[in-house]
Amino acid sequence: MVVRMDTSVFRTFVSVIDEGSFAAAASRMGISRSLCSKHIADLEARLGVRLLVRTTRKVTPTAAGLAYSRDLREILARLDAATEAVKATTTSQSGTLKIGSPIFYTLKVLQPHLLDFMERYRDVQLQIVLDDGTSDIVGDGFDAVIRIGNLQDSTLHARRLHAVRIMLVASPDYLARMGRPEKPADLLRHDCLHYTNLPGNLTWPLRRGSRTIRQPVRPVFFSNNTEMLHSMALNGRGLALLPEFVVRDDVKAGRLDVVMCEYALPDLPVNLVYPSGKLMTGAMRSFLDFAVKLQLD
């Protein structure tokens, strides 16, 4: 017969042997004397053997009870050790940490802050996986991923880090050949470099005042990689929607021009996303606390 009981029953039994009485054991366990007696009676009934000898003066274990208590002490000690080890992972600022992050964002925005994190938390083994796709957080074993854009999966936890400004850019050479677009409909006659992770069926979001337009475009190049789109734009292959942190230096140096400035592009949120059902380790908590306090742009 398999005996399944709450560990409090086993702890009560061990306490009765240690204390030599039900009253003292009940006080030690923080339960009533009647519940203490019931725990022992239930345990003996389940096992089909007498574990304790009760007299008016004290309670002593039978031979079977003494042998059983030795095994229980070992089991409970191992259980307590395992519990403390798990608790340590949620409080200790140490351990491994696997974070997924977009390639260009990591190199342009996050990298110097990662150096600060590693300096501050020397016992955390940080693994950054550069990936512009939508990684399977649970399936790929990530503790968290950084995602740019509006989130679709409501089963995940997310902490907003900041927002990214998006710019519509092209090279001066391209604009000299094709002209500058002035209004959304002009995009239909332009070569567009399309980011495939952008939601919408080959449309680009443009906002003027309170109105948002989903403008159809004519892509000549598709990619899920921001660096590829950036390179194509620099080489005069078309118009691209790119984050400000990607094009800032190029715009300042005149390698790219911002077009249709009167049509603002909706800022994209940057979130640290992590599984809702996964125990948060101390290393993960350290990274989360660190990230939300950063002044990122």
N, C-alpha and C positions, 0 to 999 in steps of 0.2 A: 504493500500500500504506500502510495506517495503522499507525504504530508506537506501541505501548503499552508503556511501561516505567516502572519505579519511578524517581522523581526522583533517587534515589541514583546511578543509572547516569549520568544527565546531569551530576550534580555531580562524579562521578568523572572523567568526560571533561574537564570544565572544569579540574579540579584537575591533571590530567596536563599540559595545555597550560601552566598557570600554573607548575608545578614543573619541567617539562622532563624528568621521569622517572617511571616507574611506582612505584619504591620510595618516592620523596618524596611522591607523590600518595597512595599507600596509607597512609603514616604520617599525612598530613593528614586523611584520611577515617576513620582508625581501623579499617582493614580490612587483610587480608593482601595481599601483592603478587600472589599467584595470583588472588585474587578481583578485584583491580583489573584485571589483564590480561583476565580473563574478561568483565568488564563492557564493556571496550572492544571485544573480539572480538565479543560478542553485538550490540553497537550497530552495528558495521560490517556484520555479517551481516544484521541487520534492514534497514538502509538500503541495502545493496548497493553501498557505496562505501567506499574507503579514506579514513579521516579523519586518520591519523597516519603519519608516516614514522619508523621505528625504526632507530637506528644503535647501535653499541656505546657511544657516548658520550652521546647524548641522544635525546629524542623531540621531533619538531616537527610541527606541523599541516600537512596538505595545504591547497590552496586551498579545497577543499570543507569540510575540517575547520575552517578558520579562519572561514569564513562561517557555518558551523553553530554554532560556539561563540559568535559574536556574538549570534545569535538566541537561543541558550540562556541566555546571561547576562541578556538583557532579560526573558525569560520567568521565569527563576528569581528575578530581582530583584522582579518584580511578584508572584510567588507568595509570596515572603518578606514583602513589604509587606502583602499581604492577610492572611497568617497573623498578623502582628503586630497588625494592626487588630482581628482577631477576638479575639486574646488580650487586647487592651486593654479590650474590652467586658466581659470576665470579671473584670478586676482594677480597672479605674477605677470609682470611685464616682460615676458620671455616666451620663447617658442618660435615655431615657424609661422609665416604669414604669406599667403599667396594672393596677390592682387593683380587683376587684369586692368589694363589701361590703354586708351587709344594712343597710337604711335606718336603722332605729331604733338598731341597734347602733353604727353609725358616728356618729350624732348624739349619742348618750348616753354612749358608752364610748370610741370610738376618736378622735374629733375633736381633743381637746386633745393627744393623743400625735402626731397627724399634724402639728400645728404644730411640735412639737419635732423631728420627723423632717426637716421642710422647713428648719428653722433649722440643723440639723446637716449635712444633705446638700444644699447649695445648688445643686449641679450636676445634681441629679436632677429631671427634669420629671415630677411625680407626677400621675397621672390616677386619681381614685376614681370608680368607676361604682356608684351606689346601686341595689341590686337584691336583692329578697327571694327571687327564684327561684333555680333551680339552673342557672346559666349554663353554656354550653358553653365551657369554658376555652380549648381549642385553637381551636375554630371561631370564637369571638368575639374572638380575639386577646389574651386576658388573660395577663399574666405570672403572676398568682396570684389566687385568690379566698379570702375568708374565709367559712367555712361553719359554722353552728351546728347541731349534731346529729351523729348517728352517720353515718359515711361509707359509701357503697355501692360506689363505683368504686375497685377495687383497683389500677387502672393508674396512679393518681395518687400523687404524693408528698404527705405531710401532716406538718406540724409543729404539735403541740398548743400553744396559747397559754394557755388556762385553761379553767375550767368555769363554766357559767352555772346558777344556781339558778332553778328554775321554781316559780311560785306559782299556786294556784287562787284567783282573786279575783272579786269582784262588788261593785257599788255598794251602799251602805247602803239606798238607795231600792229596789233590786231585792230585796234580802234581806228588807226589811220587807213587800213584797208577796208574795213566793214562799216565804219561810222559808229557814232555813239548812240546807244538806245536812250530814248527820252521817256518813254511810257511803257507799261507792261506789254502791250500788244506788239511792240517792236521786237520783243525777244523771239517771236516766231520766225523772223528773218535772220536770226543770228545763230552762230554755232555755239552750242551750250555744252558744258562739261558737267555731267550729272553725277551726283553722289547717290549711289544706289541704296544707302541706308536711310535716305530722306523719305519720310512718309508721303503718300500721295502718288497718283498714277501719272508720272512725268509732268508734274506741275511744280512751280516754285512759289512759295508764299511771299507776298509783298503787301506792305501795309501803308496806307495813307490816312492819317487821322485815326478814326475808330474803325475804319473799314479794312478788312483783310481780303486780298485777292489771291486766288489760286490760279496762277497764270500758266497755261500750257506752254511747254518749251519743246525745242527740236534738238535733242542731244546728238552730238557727233562722237561722244566718248562717254563711257560709263565706268565707274570704279567705286569700290567700297573703301578706298584708301585715300585719305586726304592728301598725302604727300604726292601721289600720282596726279591728282587734280591740280595741285599747286604747280607741279612741274609743267604740266600741259599749258596752264594759263601763262606761266612765265615765258614759254616758248611760242606764244602767240596763236595757240590752237583754238581759243574761244573764251567765252564768259564762264565764270565759276562763282558759286556761292561758297565762301570760305570764312572760317573764323578769323576774327581780328588778330588773335595771337599768331596765326599762321602768316598773315600778309603784312603785318605792321611794319616790319623793316623794309619790305619791298615797296610799299606805298611811300614811305619816307625817302627811299633812294630813287624813286621814279621808275622802278621796274614794273610796277603795276599801278593802274589808275582805278579809283573807285567811281562807279557810274550809278546813275539814277538815285542820287543821294536823297532826293525828296521822297522816295519810297523807302521807308524804313523796313528793315527785315526783322521779324520777331526774334528777340534774344532767345537763346537756347539754354535751358538749365543744365548744370553739371551736377550729377548726383553720385554719391557713393552708395552702391546697392549691395545688399547682402541678404542671405536666406533668412526667412522669418522663423523657421523651425530649428535652426542650428544654434547650439550653445555658443555664446560669444566668449571667446578666449580673452585672456588678459592682453595678449599681443594685438588682437583685433580691436579691443576697446581702446588701447593706447593709440592705434592708428586712426580710429574714428575721432577720438578727442583731439588728436593732433590736426587732422585734416579740416575739421569744421572751424578751427580757430585761425586758419591760414587766410591771409589776404591775397587771394589768387585773382589773376586777371589775364 
